[in-house]
Amino acid sequence: MAFWRVEPFGDQWRMAARTSLTTAAGMGAKPDPDAEERFLPSYRDKPQTEEELKRELMKIPAFRDQMQKGE
């Protein structure tokens, strides 16, 4: 109980998440309901498949050029 009197808004990670989401919402973003949880170090999203990873890397010009040379 004493911790919450000293840290009324939670731990540092959660405070950073709320600050970021409040700023984003103030600029017109519509964050998902679980967006705050995704800022926390304990959050684990489903792992990317190799194909998803390649698709994301192809968006970066330097990686795209390197990957195309390797084919």
VEXMAR-968752 format. One record per residue (C-alpha): residue in three letters; z, y, x. Coordinates in steps of 0.25 Angstrom, whole numbers, padded with zeros to 4 digits, always signed. Each point is the difference from the previous one (the first is absolute). Example, Ala and Ser with C-alpha at 12.3 -4.5 7.8 and 13.67 -1.06 7.14 Angstrom:
REM VEXMAR-968752
ala+0031-0018+0049;ser-0002+0014+0006;
REM end
This chain:
REM VEXMAR-968752
met+0000+0000+0000;ala+0003+0010+0011;phe-0013-0002+0006;trp-0007+0005-0012;arg+0008+0013+0000;val-0004+0002+0014;glu-0015-0005-0002;pro-0002+0003-0015;phe-0015-0003+0001;gly+0000-0013+0007;asp-0004-0004+0014;gln-0009+0007+0009;trp-0012-0008-0003;arg+0001+0002-0015;met+0003+0015+0002;ala-0013+0001+0008;ala-0007-0008-0011;arg+0005+0009-0011;thr-0004+0012+0008;ser-0014-0005+0002;leu-0002-0004-0014;thr+0006+0013-0006;thr-0010+0008+0009;ala-0012-0009-0004;ala+0004+0002-0014;gly+0001+0015+0001;met-0014+0000+0006;gly-0006-0008-0012;ala+0001-0014+0005;lys+0005-0011-0010;pro+0007-0010+0008;asp+0002-0014-0005;pro+0014-0004-0005;asp+0003-0009+0012;ala-0005+0011+0010;glu+0014+0003+0005;glu+0002-0015+0003;arg-0012+0000+0009;phe+0006+0010+0009;leu+0012-0009+0003;pro+0000-0009+0013;ser+0004-0012-0009;tyr-0013+0001-0008;arg-0010-0011+0002;asp-0014+0001-0006;lys-0009-0012-0001;pro-0006-0003+0013;gln-0015+0004+0001;thr-0010-0011+0002;glu-0009+0000+0012;glu-0012+0005-0009;glu+0008+0012-0005;leu+0005+0004+0014;lys-0015+0000+0005;arg-0004+0008-0012;glu+0011+0011+0003;leu-0004+0000+0015;met-0014+0002-0003;lys+0004+0014-0006;ile+0003+0004+0014;pro-0012+0004+0007;ala+0005-0004+0014;phe+0004-0014-0005;arg-0013-0001-0009;asp-0009+0002+0013;gln+0008-0010+0008;met+0000-0010-0011;gln-0015+0001-0002;lys-0003-0001+0015;gly+0009-0013+0000;glu-0009-0007-0011;
REM end
